[in-house]
């Protein structure tokens, strides 16, 4: 079986992987920031904030780590594009052409899941 990705594509995939991870983590951290603001306003206790931080670390943060730190594959691109984390225009023409069918299938699956 031939290696699907050229050296240039692997580099681009790694860059996109990092970009998508940072964007998703940033969004998740914004939610955690709201918890800090609730604590600062006295709406939740320090213990509740600590519990939410723990849940974030073992939950969403770990999910993103597992998604984006695994071996280099196009799955994360399909996932990130379908969810709007990365725009297709951020892919090089060469890479976009290579994964266009995969993205189309991912969109179909996402739409089918959304309708259920």
TORKOL-4160 file (C-alpha; in steps of 0.2 Angstrom, whole numbers, padded with zeros to 4 digits, m for minus):
116
<pt num="1" X="0000" Y="0000" Z="0000"/>
<pt num="2" X="0007" Y="0017" Z="m0005"/>
<pt num="3" X="0008" Y="0031" Z="0007"/>
<pt num="4" X="m0006" Y="0042" Z="0003"/>
<pt num="5" X="0002" Y="0058" Z="0008"/>
<pt num="6" X="0017" Y="0067" Z="0001"/>
<pt num="7" X="0029" Y="0076" Z="0012"/>
<pt num="8" X="0021" Y="0093" Z="0008"/>
<pt num="9" X="0004" Y="0086" Z="0012"/>
<pt num="10" X="0010" Y="0079" Z="0028"/>
<pt num="11" X="0017" Y="0095" Z="0033"/>
<pt num="12" X="0001" Y="0104" Z="0029"/>
<pt num="13" X="m0010" Y="0091" Z="0038"/>
<pt num="14" X="0001" Y="0094" Z="0054"/>
<pt num="15" X="m0001" Y="0112" Z="0052"/>
<pt num="16" X="m0020" Y="0111" Z="0050"/>
<pt num="17" X="m0021" Y="0098" Z="0064"/>
<pt num="18" X="m0013" Y="0111" Z="0076"/>
<pt num="19" X="m0024" Y="0125" Z="0070"/>
<pt num="20" X="m0040" Y="0115" Z="0072"/>
<pt num="21" X="m0035" Y="0109" Z="0089"/>
<pt num="22" X="m0031" Y="0126" Z="0095"/>
<pt num="23" X="m0047" Y="0133" Z="0089"/>
<pt num="24" X="m0058" Y="0120" Z="0097"/>
<pt num="25" X="m0048" Y="0121" Z="0113"/>
<pt num="26" X="m0050" Y="0139" Z="0113"/>
<pt num="27" X="m0069" Y="0138" Z="0111"/>
<pt num="28" X="m0069" Y="0125" Z="0125"/>
<pt num="29" X="m0059" Y="0136" Z="0136"/>
<pt num="30" X="m0071" Y="0151" Z="0133"/>
<pt num="31" X="m0084" Y="0140" Z="0142"/>
<pt num="32" X="m0073" Y="0136" Z="0156"/>
<pt num="33" X="m0069" Y="0155" Z="0157"/>
<pt num="34" X="m0088" Y="0158" Z="0160"/>
<pt num="35" X="m0086" Y="0146" Z="0175"/>
<pt num="36" X="m0072" Y="0157" Z="0182"/>
<pt num="37" X="m0083" Y="0172" Z="0180"/>
<pt num="38" X="m0097" Y="0164" Z="0189"/>
<pt num="39" X="m0085" Y="0160" Z="0203"/>
<pt num="40" X="m0079" Y="0178" Z="0204"/>
<pt num="41" X="m0097" Y="0184" Z="0205"/>
<pt num="42" X="m0100" Y="0172" Z="0220"/>
<pt num="43" X="m0112" Y="0162" Z="0210"/>
<pt num="44" X="m0102" Y="0146" Z="0213"/>
<pt num="45" X="m0090" Y="0140" Z="0226"/>
<pt num="46" X="m0072" Y="0137" Z="0224"/>
<pt num="47" X="m0075" Y="0119" Z="0226"/>
<pt num="48" X="m0088" Y="0119" Z="0212"/>
<pt num="49" X="m0076" Y="0129" Z="0200"/>
<pt num="50" X="m0062" Y="0116" Z="0205"/>
<pt num="51" X="m0074" Y="0102" Z="0200"/>
<pt num="52" X="m0078" Y="0110" Z="0183"/>
<pt num="53" X="m0060" Y="0112" Z="0180"/>
<pt num="54" X="m0057" Y="0094" Z="0184"/>
<pt num="55" X="m0071" Y="0089" Z="0172"/>
<pt num="56" X="m0065" Y="0100" Z="0158"/>
<pt num="57" X="m0047" Y="0092" Z="0160"/>
<pt num="58" X="m0054" Y="0074" Z="0160"/>
<pt num="59" X="m0068" Y="0078" Z="0148"/>
<pt num="60" X="m0067" Y="0090" Z="0133"/>
<pt num="61" X="m0049" Y="0094" Z="0134"/>
<pt num="62" X="m0044" Y="0075" Z="0134"/>
<pt num="63" X="m0056" Y="0072" Z="0120"/>
<pt num="64" X="m0048" Y="0085" Z="0109"/>
<pt num="65" X="m0031" Y="0079" Z="0114"/>
<pt num="66" X="m0036" Y="0061" Z="0108"/>
<pt num="67" X="m0043" Y="0068" Z="0092"/>
<pt num="68" X="m0029" Y="0079" Z="0087"/>
<pt num="69" X="m0014" Y="0071" Z="0094"/>
<pt num="70" X="m0016" Y="0054" Z="0086"/>
<pt num="71" X="m0008" Y="0048" Z="0071"/>
<pt num="72" X="m0009" Y="0060" Z="0055"/>
<pt num="73" X="m0024" Y="0056" Z="0046"/>
<pt num="74" X="m0037" Y="0066" Z="0036"/>
<pt num="75" X="m0051" Y="0061" Z="0048"/>
<pt num="76" X="m0048" Y="0077" Z="0059"/>
<pt num="77" X="m0049" Y="0088" Z="0043"/>
<pt num="78" X="m0066" Y="0080" Z="0038"/>
<pt num="79" X="m0072" Y="0083" Z="0056"/>
<pt num="80" X="m0066" Y="0100" Z="0057"/>
<pt num="81" X="m0073" Y="0106" Z="0040"/>
<pt num="82" X="m0090" Y="0098" Z="0043"/>
<pt num="83" X="m0091" Y="0107" Z="0060"/>
<pt num="84" X="m0085" Y="0123" Z="0054"/>
<pt num="85" X="m0068" Y="0124" Z="0063"/>
<pt num="86" X="m0058" Y="0124" Z="0047"/>
<pt num="87" X="m0064" Y="0131" Z="0031"/>
<pt num="88" X="m0061" Y="0122" Z="0015"/>
<pt num="89" X="m0052" Y="0137" Z="0008"/>
<pt num="90" X="m0038" Y="0135" Z="0021"/>
<pt num="91" X="m0033" Y="0119" Z="0013"/>
<pt num="92" X="m0021" Y="0120" Z="m0002"/>
<pt num="93" X="m0029" Y="0116" Z="m0019"/>
<pt num="94" X="m0018" Y="0100" Z="m0019"/>
<pt num="95" X="m0024" Y="0094" Z="m0002"/>
<pt num="96" X="m0042" Y="0099" Z="m0005"/>
<pt num="97" X="m0043" Y="0089" Z="m0021"/>
<pt num="98" X="m0036" Y="0074" Z="m0012"/>
<pt num="99" X="m0049" Y="0074" Z="0002"/>
<pt num="100" X="m0064" Y="0081" Z="m0007"/>
<pt num="101" X="m0073" Y="0064" Z="m0008"/>
<pt num="102" X="m0069" Y="0061" Z="0010"/>
<pt num="103" X="m0076" Y="0078" Z="0015"/>
<pt num="104" X="m0092" Y="0075" Z="0005"/>
<pt num="105" X="m0095" Y="0058" Z="0013"/>
<pt num="106" X="m0092" Y="0066" Z="0030"/>
<pt num="107" X="m0105" Y="0080" Z="0026"/>
<pt num="108" X="m0118" Y="0067" Z="0021"/>
<pt num="109" X="m0115" Y="0057" Z="0037"/>
<pt num="110" X="m0116" Y="0073" Z="0048"/>
<pt num="111" X="m0132" Y="0079" Z="0039"/>
<pt num="112" X="m0140" Y="0061" Z="0041"/>
<pt num="113" X="m0136" Y="0062" Z="0060"/>
<pt num="114" X="m0143" Y="0079" Z="0062"/>
<pt num="115" X="m0159" Y="0074" Z="0054"/>
<pt num="116" X="m0162" Y="0060" Z="0067"/>
